[in-house]
Amino acid sequence: MRIPVSALIGLVLTGGFLFVAIFAKWLAPYPIDLAVGGVWEGPSAQYWLGTDTIGRDILSRLIYGAQVTIFVALASSVLAFSLGAFLGFFAAVQGGWIDQTLSRGVDLMMAIPSLIVALVLLSVLPLNLTVLILVIGVLDSTRVFRLSRAVAADIAVMDYVEAAKLRGERGNWVIFREILPNAMSPLVAEFGLRFIFAVLFISTLSFLGLGVQPPLADWGGMVKENKDGLIYGKSAALLPSAAIAALAISVNLVADWILTRTSSLKGGRGG
Amino acid sequence: MHPIVKLLVQRIALGLLLLLAVSAVIFLGVEALPGDTAQAILGQQATPEALANLREKLGLNEPALTRYFTWLGGVLTGDLGTALTNGADIATSIGQRLGNTLFLAGCAAAISVPLAILLGLVAARYAGRWPDKLISGITLTTISLPEFVAAYFVIYFLTQLIPIFQPVAMVFPGMGFWAKLHAVALPVIVLVLVVLAHMMRMTRAAILNVMQSAYVETAELKGLSPMTIIWRHAFPNAVAPVVSVVMLNLAYLVVGVVVVEVVFGYNALGQYLVDHVTKRDLPVVQAVGLIFAAVYIFLNMLADIIGILANPRLRHPK
């Protein structure tokens, strides 16, 4: 199997980010919330990427920030996936009023921009990681629902599904043993895209001050803390910005590759 | 009734129904959340008296449905209630800011729409060759960036290179048109960058789709130049999908504007919304959220309507 260069770069970078996120505790040279140097110091041998708005080591915060950002994004995309895919398959298999109710509900949720819904919800909900994961996951599950319902509707009319139903298998069997294995490949590529969406979403919320709260740090929050320095030519806010962009682009490259690979294997069902 | 009129009436009725449902979600959805709204607004340390006071003020003692219809009636007559934090009339506060938001979004649309169509045409003309690859590569990168990241890169590099740009976009009533335009230059550049990518990619796809049809091949065999083929034969047939792409992306602009306004401290609706989410001022958040949702639904509806009007097959149904 030949992997194109772009996908290879994406895989290596994504793997690197995951490694940093998992082993943050051992990799970070300084604690997350300790002012160790002066305000907005430039890069030095002691502080490789300089210090931030109150003198904390930026490299350490970036490393811990990777952990928080990736954890929240991963948890909410897993939630979005389990919820969206299960309901999508369920709607496609059951059809009738169940399908109608679920589909119209999803239409309704998608008629309002996700950011606006999130802002309305976060104006009354407490701001903690669980709430953020739930909000992002549920909002994002609508897109997974649409995709998996469409994919499953194609599969649900296949002979083997019909055979399983005639055998008298129950709904769960049909969903997990007949439809899921055949719908896997388009869903895997979609997972990458949903993960990117979650990364951008949590970063945007944190940037607006409505996401991850101190003492925890995530990349969006770091941009917010250091943004005032930009006017004086201090580039501290650009580092977490670049990290967000790099993560999004590398996952995108991998997802792109999976998408083209599966669609050529499956005769075009990958879209 | 002419079938196209029927289609249009149906689409508009659907839009209105959707708007009604969205207003119910924005108002009643918050009610359905676990926990006490008053407690959430005041925090855990609130005294029982303060909680009771706030419940009274919000009318929380009445059933949710009654309050929803009171609120909806108010919205329809232009009365959005008063803000919890400072008691100001919400409709008045929104008025000026809505104008500012529309000015910013309008400037961004006026630049990005022609530019996106032009770039889409160029990319389709040189499909698979370097101008296409260059444009596609750049737009793929900007798609992966959240608005605020794009904004800070633009601020950092443009304010250093060209000192006429200001990192803060201040506008106030009585400012001249050109002064306003100067103030919003940077936020407009950021918004154009963010929207351009989506718009241009979808324009390119729509034109390439048309390019595969038989009449384009005939035109090629006649010996017409590629730009003439695109301009005279492909583009008129791609107008419907392109217009609907443009509308969908303008709807996306509505959301992008929220973040960009916060970045530049631009005194408009998005900034107002985020401020009051932080202050947990529910009536303001609901009112502004409804306005954003309404604009979004309206633009989506407009995209569908233009699609219906521009599609000859829909004009003559079997």
Chai-1 contact restraints between the chains, C-beta under 6 A:
chainA,res_idxA,chainB,res_idxB,connection_type,confidence,min_distance_angstrom,max_distance_angstrom,comment,restraint_id
A,L108,B,A21,contact,1.0,0.0,6.0,A-B,restraint_1
A,A111,B,L18,contact,1.0,0.0,6.0,A-B,restraint_2
A,A111,B,V22,contact,1.0,0.0,6.0,A-B,restraint_3
A,A111,B,I297,contact,1.0,0.0,6.0,A-B,restraint_4
A,I112,B,V22,contact,1.0,0.0,6.0,A-B,restraint_5
A,I112,B,A293,contact,1.0,0.0,6.0,A-B,restraint_6
A,P113,B,V255,contact,1.0,0.0,6.0,A-B,restraint_7
A,P113,B,Y296,contact,1.0,0.0,6.0,A-B,restraint_8
A,L115,B,V255,contact,1.0,0.0,6.0,A-B,restraint_9
A,I116,B,G289,contact,1.0,0.0,6.0,A-B,restraint_10
A,I116,B,F292,contact,1.0,0.0,6.0,A-B,restraint_11
A,L119,B,V277,contact,1.0,0.0,6.0,A-B,restraint_12
A,V120,B,I26,contact,1.0,0.0,6.0,A-B,restraint_13
A,V120,B,V285,contact,1.0,0.0,6.0,A-B,restraint_14
A,V120,B,G289,contact,1.0,0.0,6.0,A-B,restraint_15
A,L122,B,V277,contact,1.0,0.0,6.0,A-B,restraint_16
A,S123,B,V277,contact,1.0,0.0,6.0,A-B,restraint_17
A,S123,B,R280,contact,1.0,0.0,6.0,A-B,restraint_18
A,S123,B,L282,contact,1.0,0.0,6.0,A-B,restraint_19
A,S123,B,V285,contact,1.0,0.0,6.0,A-B,restraint_20
A,V124,B,V30,contact,1.0,0.0,6.0,A-B,restraint_21
A,V124,B,T37,contact,1.0,0.0,6.0,A-B,restraint_22
A,V124,B,A40,contact,1.0,0.0,6.0,A-B,restraint_23
A,L200,B,P146,contact,1.0,0.0,6.0,A-B,restraint_24
A,S203,B,P146,contact,1.0,0.0,6.0,A-B,restraint_25
A,T204,B,P146,contact,1.0,0.0,6.0,A-B,restraint_26
A,T204,B,V259,contact,1.0,0.0,6.0,A-B,restraint_27
A,F207,B,F148,contact,1.0,0.0,6.0,A-B,restraint_28
A,L208,B,V274,contact,1.0,0.0,6.0,A-B,restraint_29
A,G209,B,T278,contact,1.0,0.0,6.0,A-B,restraint_30
A,L230,B,I155,contact,1.0,0.0,6.0,A-B,restraint_31
A,L230,B,Y156,contact,1.0,0.0,6.0,A-B,restraint_32
A,I231,B,P167,contact,1.0,0.0,6.0,A-B,restraint_33
A,A237,B,Y152,contact,1.0,0.0,6.0,A-B,restraint_34
A,L238,B,Y156,contact,1.0,0.0,6.0,A-B,restraint_35
A,S241,B,V149,contact,1.0,0.0,6.0,A-B,restraint_36
A,S241,B,Y152,contact,1.0,0.0,6.0,A-B,restraint_37
A,I244,B,V149,contact,1.0,0.0,6.0,A-B,restraint_38
A,A245,B,L145,contact,1.0,0.0,6.0,A-B,restraint_39
A,A245,B,V149,contact,1.0,0.0,6.0,A-B,restraint_40
A,A248,B,S144,contact,1.0,0.0,6.0,A-B,restraint_41
A,I249,B,S144,contact,1.0,0.0,6.0,A-B,restraint_42
A,N252,B,S144,contact,1.0,0.0,6.0,A-B,restraint_43
